[in-house]
Amino acid sequence: MQKKYWIGLFTLACFLYLLFFPEDSLAAVRDGLSLWYRSVLPVLFPFLILSGIVTRLELTKQIPEKLLRPVCHAFGCSCQGCFAIVSGFLCGFPMGAKMTRDLQTSHLITGEEADFLYGFVNNVSPAFLMSFLAREQLHRPEYQAVFLFSVSGAAILYGLISRPQKGSFTQPSVTPLSKSSCAGDTSRLFSVIDDCIQDGILAAIRLGAYITVFSLLSSAAENLLPDNILLQAAVAGLFEITNGCSAVAGLDLPLGLKVIWLCAVCAFGSLSAFAQTVSITSMGRASACRYIKSRVIITLLASALAFGILFFRRLSLF
């Protein structure tokens, strides 16, 4: 009952903001939809479809295990879990969590392994770090490696530290019938593809809705908070990662401090990314709490790595 009360109060507050700040709320909705349409949808939509096809047809089983053993040994995961790691580090939010969920739904990994993978496979993409952040926002391409090693390195380090003992993850007790024979059955193959397209469309629309809602919340926070640019930048980064990075990059602060702050924002991923992840994976409360805990630890690691890299980089100049 108390939960419904807070949800109702939150909904009422959003409704009042739409009524009393129509111009700001309209601009925020436009920014959220534009971000989704121009940046998120073209990049993620193909991967949403392809990840579903890969897991439903069990194409991951066609890759020789010898190629996957180094990753398996490093992180203590199964060979199937390696694909969630690769997609998460290359494709960006929320593809790592989406691939993990697909593998679990297809009974290729267990729920325990999925909870472990959720902790570190859901990250911003290298393209975002090197292109958008270093080049477009800071206009300092020489800091590409700093962002990449700090943010991605922190997630990898967390995965290595939190890895379970060898053999901790058992094989799923329920193994589905192999769908690899779909290649010879055209109608069934296209049925699987159609299902994956429908799932991809629904997931993409859901992501767009969350991005728009959190863009609106970020706008409301900026208007209602005191006129402090540091506080507003912090809140923007907490709610939505792209707008948050833009706000932090535009601050009049020493470059090193901005780099560390940006690494922290990217490592945490924002509440928008968290909501997208919970929605697309149908996480339970316990899994969501573990996920938040892992993001906080990764954020601290990324900040420490960024500080260390900048410190030794400065020493090397003397």
C-alpha positions as CSV (number, residue, x, y, z in Angstrom):
1,M,0.0,0.0,0.0
2,Q,2.8,2.4,0.9
3,K,4.5,1.6,-2.5
4,K,1.4,2.5,-4.4
5,Y,1.2,5.7,-2.3
6,W,4.7,6.8,-3.4
7,I,4.1,5.9,-7.0
8,G,0.8,7.9,-7.0
9,L,2.6,10.9,-5.4
10,F,5.4,10.7,-8.0
11,T,2.9,10.5,-10.9
12,L,1.0,13.5,-9.5
13,A,4.2,15.5,-9.2
14,C,5.1,14.7,-12.9
15,F,1.6,15.7,-14.0
16,L,1.8,19.0,-12.1
17,Y,5.2,19.7,-13.7
18,L,3.7,19.2,-17.2
19,L,0.9,21.6,-16.3
20,F,2.9,24.4,-14.8
21,F,6.1,24.1,-16.9
22,P,4.7,23.3,-20.4
23,E,7.5,24.8,-22.4
24,D,10.3,23.2,-20.4
25,S,8.5,19.8,-20.3
26,L,7.9,19.9,-24.1
27,A,11.5,20.7,-24.8
28,A,12.6,17.8,-22.5
29,V,10.3,15.3,-24.2
30,R,11.6,16.5,-27.6
31,D,15.2,16.0,-26.4
32,G,14.4,12.5,-25.1
33,L,12.7,11.4,-28.3
34,S,15.4,13.0,-30.5
35,L,18.1,11.2,-28.5
36,W,16.2,7.9,-28.9
37,Y,15.5,8.3,-32.6
38,R,18.9,9.7,-33.7
39,S,21.3,7.8,-31.5
40,V,19.8,4.9,-29.6
41,L,17.4,3.4,-32.1
42,P,19.8,3.1,-35.1
43,V,22.5,1.5,-33.0
44,L,20.6,-0.8,-30.7
45,F,17.6,-1.9,-32.8
46,P,19.6,-4.2,-35.1
47,F,21.4,-5.7,-32.1
48,L,18.1,-6.3,-30.3
49,I,16.9,-8.4,-33.2
50,L,20.2,-10.2,-33.8
51,S,20.7,-11.1,-30.2
52,G,17.3,-12.8,-30.1
53,I,18.0,-14.7,-33.3
54,V,21.4,-15.9,-31.9
55,T,19.9,-17.2,-28.7
56,R,16.7,-18.7,-30.1
57,L,18.5,-20.6,-32.8
58,E,21.3,-21.5,-30.3
59,L,23.9,-20.3,-32.7
60,T,26.3,-19.7,-29.7
61,K,26.8,-23.5,-29.6
62,Q,28.3,-23.5,-33.1
63,I,31.4,-21.7,-32.0
64,P,34.3,-23.9,-30.8
65,E,34.8,-23.9,-27.1
66,K,38.5,-23.5,-27.5
67,L,38.0,-19.9,-28.7
68,L,36.0,-19.1,-25.6
69,R,38.1,-20.9,-22.9
70,P,40.3,-17.8,-22.1
71,V,37.2,-15.7,-21.3
72,C,35.6,-18.6,-19.4
73,H,38.7,-19.1,-17.2
74,A,39.2,-15.4,-16.6
75,F,35.6,-14.7,-15.4
76,G,34.6,-18.2,-14.2
77,C,31.5,-18.2,-16.5
78,S,30.2,-20.8,-18.9
79,C,31.0,-20.7,-22.6
80,Q,27.5,-19.4,-23.3
81,G,28.0,-16.5,-20.9
82,C,31.0,-15.3,-22.9
83,F,28.6,-13.9,-25.5
84,A,26.9,-11.7,-22.9
85,I,30.3,-10.3,-21.9
86,V,31.3,-9.6,-25.5
87,S,28.0,-7.9,-26.4
88,G,27.9,-5.9,-23.2
89,F,31.4,-4.4,-23.7
90,L,31.0,-3.8,-27.4
91,C,27.4,-2.7,-27.9
92,G,26.6,-0.6,-24.8
93,F,23.6,-0.3,-22.6
94,P,21.5,-2.3,-22.2
95,M,22.7,-5.0,-24.7
96,G,24.8,-6.9,-22.1
97,A,21.8,-7.3,-19.9
98,K,19.5,-8.1,-22.8
99,M,21.9,-10.9,-24.1
100,T,22.2,-12.3,-20.6
101,R,18.4,-12.4,-20.2
102,D,18.0,-14.1,-23.6
103,L,20.6,-16.7,-22.7
104,Q,18.8,-17.4,-19.4
105,T,15.4,-17.5,-21.1
106,S,16.7,-20.0,-23.6
107,H,18.0,-22.1,-20.8
108,L,21.6,-21.7,-22.0
109,I,22.8,-20.3,-18.6
110,T,21.4,-20.5,-15.1
111,G,19.8,-17.7,-13.1
112,E,22.8,-17.7,-10.7
113,E,25.2,-17.1,-13.7
114,A,22.8,-14.4,-15.1
115,D,22.9,-12.5,-11.8
116,F,26.7,-12.6,-11.8
117,L,26.9,-11.4,-15.4
118,Y,24.4,-8.6,-14.8
119,G,26.9,-7.1,-12.4
120,F,29.6,-6.1,-15.0
121,V,28.5,-6.8,-18.6
122,N,26.1,-3.8,-18.9
123,N,28.4,-0.9,-19.9
124,V,28.6,2.1,-22.2
125,S,30.2,1.2,-25.6
126,P,33.8,2.0,-26.6
127,A,32.4,4.1,-29.4
128,F,30.5,6.3,-26.9
129,L,33.6,6.8,-24.8
130,M,36.0,7.5,-27.6
131,S,33.9,9.3,-30.1
132,F,31.1,11.1,-28.2
133,L,32.9,11.7,-25.0
134,A,36.5,12.4,-25.9
135,R,36.1,13.9,-29.3
136,E,32.7,15.6,-29.4
137,Q,32.3,16.8,-25.7
138,L,35.8,17.4,-24.5
139,H,37.4,17.9,-27.9
140,R,40.4,16.0,-26.6
141,P,40.9,12.8,-28.6
142,E,44.2,12.1,-26.7
143,Y,42.0,11.1,-23.7
144,Q,40.3,8.3,-25.5
145,A,42.5,5.7,-23.9
146,V,41.9,7.2,-20.5
147,F,38.2,6.8,-20.8
148,L,38.4,3.4,-22.3
149,F,40.8,1.9,-19.7
150,S,39.1,3.6,-16.8
151,V,35.4,2.8,-17.5
152,S,35.7,-0.5,-19.3
153,G,38.7,-1.5,-17.2
154,A,36.7,-1.0,-14.0
155,A,34.0,-3.3,-15.2
156,I,36.5,-6.0,-16.2
157,L,38.3,-5.6,-12.9
158,Y,35.0,-6.0,-11.0
159,G,34.2,-9.1,-13.1
160,L,37.6,-10.6,-12.2
161,I,37.3,-9.8,-8.5
162,S,33.8,-11.1,-8.1
163,R,34.3,-14.2,-10.2
164,P,33.0,-17.4,-8.6
165,Q,35.1,-20.5,-8.1
166,K,35.6,-22.7,-11.0
167,G,32.6,-24.9,-11.6
168,S,30.3,-22.9,-9.5
169,F,27.8,-22.5,-12.3
170,T,26.1,-25.8,-13.2
171,Q,24.4,-26.4,-16.5
172,P,20.7,-25.5,-16.7
173,S,18.6,-28.4,-15.6
174,V,16.1,-27.8,-18.5
175,T,17.5,-28.0,-22.0
176,P,15.3,-26.9,-24.8
177,L,14.9,-28.8,-28.1
178,S,17.6,-27.7,-30.5
179,K,16.4,-25.1,-32.9
180,S,19.4,-25.4,-35.2
181,S,17.2,-27.5,-37.5
182,C,15.3,-24.4,-38.2
183,A,17.7,-23.6,-41.0
184,G,16.2,-26.5,-43.0
185,D,12.6,-25.5,-42.2
186,T,12.0,-22.2,-43.9
187,S,8.6,-21.5,-42.3
188,R,9.9,-22.1,-38.8
189,L,13.0,-20.1,-39.4
190,F,11.0,-17.1,-40.6
191,S,8.6,-17.6,-37.6
192,V,11.6,-17.2,-35.3
193,I,12.8,-14.2,-37.1
194,D,9.4,-12.6,-37.0
195,D,9.2,-13.2,-33.2
196,C,12.6,-11.6,-32.8
197,I,11.6,-8.6,-34.8
198,Q,8.5,-8.1,-32.7
199,D,10.4,-8.5,-29.5
200,G,13.0,-6.0,-30.8
201,I,10.4,-3.4,-31.7
202,L,8.7,-3.7,-28.3
203,A,12.1,-3.4,-26.5
204,A,13.1,-0.4,-28.6
205,I,9.8,1.4,-27.9
206,R,10.2,0.6,-24.2
207,L,13.7,2.0,-24.2
208,G,12.5,5.2,-25.9
209,A,9.8,5.6,-23.3
210,Y,12.2,5.3,-20.5
211,I,14.7,7.8,-22.1
212,T,11.9,10.3,-22.6
213,V,10.6,9.9,-19.0
214,F,14.0,10.4,-17.5
215,S,14.7,13.3,-19.8
216,L,11.6,14.9,-18.4
217,L,12.6,14.1,-14.8
218,S,16.1,15.6,-15.5
219,S,14.5,18.8,-16.8
220,A,12.2,19.0,-13.7
221,A,15.1,18.6,-11.4
222,E,17.1,21.3,-13.1
223,N,14.2,23.7,-12.8
224,L,13.3,23.0,-9.2
225,L,16.8,22.7,-7.8
226,P,18.8,25.8,-6.7
227,D,20.7,27.7,-9.4
228,N,23.9,25.8,-8.9
229,I,25.6,24.5,-12.1
230,L,27.6,21.9,-10.3
231,L,24.5,20.4,-8.6
232,Q,22.5,20.5,-11.8
233,A,25.3,18.7,-13.7
234,A,25.4,16.1,-11.0
235,V,21.7,15.5,-11.1
236,A,21.7,15.5,-14.9
237,G,24.4,12.7,-14.9
238,L,22.4,10.8,-12.3
239,F,19.2,10.8,-14.4
240,E,20.6,10.4,-18.0
241,I,24.1,9.6,-19.1
242,T,24.2,11.5,-22.4
243,N,22.8,14.8,-21.1
244,G,24.8,14.4,-17.9
245,C,28.1,14.0,-19.8
246,S,27.3,17.1,-21.9
247,A,26.6,19.1,-18.7
248,V,29.8,17.9,-17.0
249,A,31.9,18.5,-20.0
250,G,30.7,22.1,-20.2
251,L,31.7,23.0,-16.7
252,D,34.5,25.4,-16.0
253,L,36.6,23.0,-14.0
254,P,40.2,21.6,-14.3
255,L,40.4,19.1,-17.1
256,G,41.6,16.3,-14.9
257,L,38.6,16.7,-12.5
258,K,36.2,16.7,-15.4
259,V,37.7,13.5,-16.8
260,I,37.3,11.7,-13.5
261,W,33.7,13.0,-13.1
262,L,32.9,11.8,-16.6
263,C,34.4,8.4,-16.0
264,A,32.2,8.1,-12.8
265,V,29.0,9.1,-14.8
266,C,29.7,6.6,-17.5
267,A,30.6,3.8,-15.1
268,F,27.4,4.2,-13.1
269,G,25.3,4.5,-16.2
270,S,22.4,6.7,-14.8
271,L,19.0,5.9,-13.4
272,S,17.6,5.8,-17.0
273,A,20.0,3.0,-17.9
274,F,19.1,1.2,-14.7
275,A,15.3,1.5,-15.4
276,Q,15.9,0.3,-19.0
277,T,17.9,-2.7,-17.7
278,V,15.3,-3.7,-15.1
279,S,12.5,-3.4,-17.7
280,I,14.2,-5.3,-20.5
281,T,15.4,-8.1,-18.2
282,S,12.4,-8.3,-15.8
283,M,14.8,-8.3,-12.9
284,G,13.5,-9.1,-9.4
285,R,14.1,-6.9,-6.4
286,A,17.1,-8.9,-5.2
287,S,18.8,-8.9,-8.6
288,A,18.1,-5.2,-9.0
289,C,19.7,-4.5,-5.6
290,R,22.8,-6.6,-6.5
291,Y,23.0,-4.7,-9.8
292,I,22.9,-1.3,-8.2
293,K,25.6,-2.5,-5.7
294,S,27.8,-3.6,-8.6
295,R,27.4,-0.3,-10.4
296,V,28.4,1.6,-7.3
297,I,31.6,-0.5,-6.9
298,I,32.4,-0.1,-10.6
299,T,31.9,3.6,-10.4
300,L,34.4,3.8,-7.5
301,L,36.9,1.7,-9.4
302,A,36.5,3.8,-12.5
303,S,37.2,7.0,-10.6
304,A,40.2,5.5,-8.9
305,L,41.6,4.2,-12.2
306,A,41.1,7.5,-13.9
307,F,42.8,9.3,-11.1
308,G,45.7,6.9,-11.2
309,I,46.1,7.1,-15.0
310,L,46.0,10.9,-14.9
311,F,48.5,11.0,-12.0
312,F,51.1,8.8,-13.7
313,R,50.5,10.5,-17.0
314,R,51.3,13.8,-15.4
315,L,54.4,12.3,-13.8
316,S,55.6,11.1,-17.1
317,L,55.6,14.6,-18.5
318,F,58.4,15.7,-16.1
